[in-house]
Amino acid sequence: MTDLLTVKERQISKARQWELALNKLYLNFRDYSKDALKEFGDEDTHQARVNCRKLLTLLSILDPEHLVTADLYSTFKEAQKRLGKVRDADVLIESFKDRREQAEEAGEAKSAKLLKAVIQYERNERKKYRKKLSTKLPKLCGKALDAKWEAFLSSDLEALAAKRDANVVMRELEVAFEQKKKACKTLFKGPEAESKEAFDALHELRIAAKELRYTAGAASFALNQKFHAHEEIYKDIQEQLGTINDKRGWLEVIQSIGRDELGVSLKVWTEFTDKLHAEVLEALHHNEVVPFPLNAK
């Protein structure tokens, strides 16, 4: 009888740890979301998205097939998507504003003009994303979600927490990361080092690093000591790969807008896109995660 009580107490204690961690993230997500909708502050949008991402991470540990948490998971996923559109636009605009200032200081008036046109285009796009966020987010994180959240904590959490081990999930994520890393190394060694397939594989590796980072951070209360340094380790990896991804993303954004839309000459367009492409290669050469051949063009 005593042993049974001890097991039950451990289960309740474990569930309580999960509840405290989850509820903190939920309250942060809800509060930052409300603040983000007031003035679309960069940091409010960023924090709402981060806390939403961590909620998705913990729910995936508890219920990987989303059999119990499907409704909650889909709601957070939609919120993350809407917040992400605005946040990504914020980051891109700030990055291009910095580049424009650098171009002006260097006396590169034509490049500065191109960047000004890109910034204005992206600001118009951001207005659309903000409008959708203003329409969608209040419905996603209102009283109806509060009720579903409370029901989940009181009815489903204890049983899910008793069955799942975050340490097993971390080991699985580590294996997946190493497999993706191996795939990237193979592509970079071959003739398709700069192919779309290679960049897509690198993007998948960055996502795998992000999964490890967020799992290590959000589930730290449930992880063994050996995993406690993983948040910083994979944050560094994610940032290195993110630099490559960002620069490639900037190039794709400009190419998707098109030269005619931006109203610049072919010479200015070519010089700028060539420069961005060179920056992508430089970031690839300097990353310490997956070696990139020096003889790649």
Buried (B, 14 or more C-beta within 10 A) or exposed (E): EEEEEEEEEEBEEBBEBBBEBBBEBBEBBBBBBBBBBEEBBBEBBBBBBBBBBBBBBBBBBBBEEBEBBEEBBEBBBBBBBBBBBBBBBBBBBEBBEEBBEEBBEEEBEBBBBBBBBBBEBBEEBBEEBBEBBBEBBEEBBEEEBEEBBEEBBEEBBBEBBBEBBBBEBBEEBBEBBEEBBEBBBEBBEEEEBBEEEBBEBBBBBBBBBBBBBBBBBBBBEBBEEEBEEBBEBBBBBBBBBBBBBBBBBBBEBBEEBEBEEBEBEEEBBEBBBEEBBEBBBBBBEEBEBBEBEEEEE
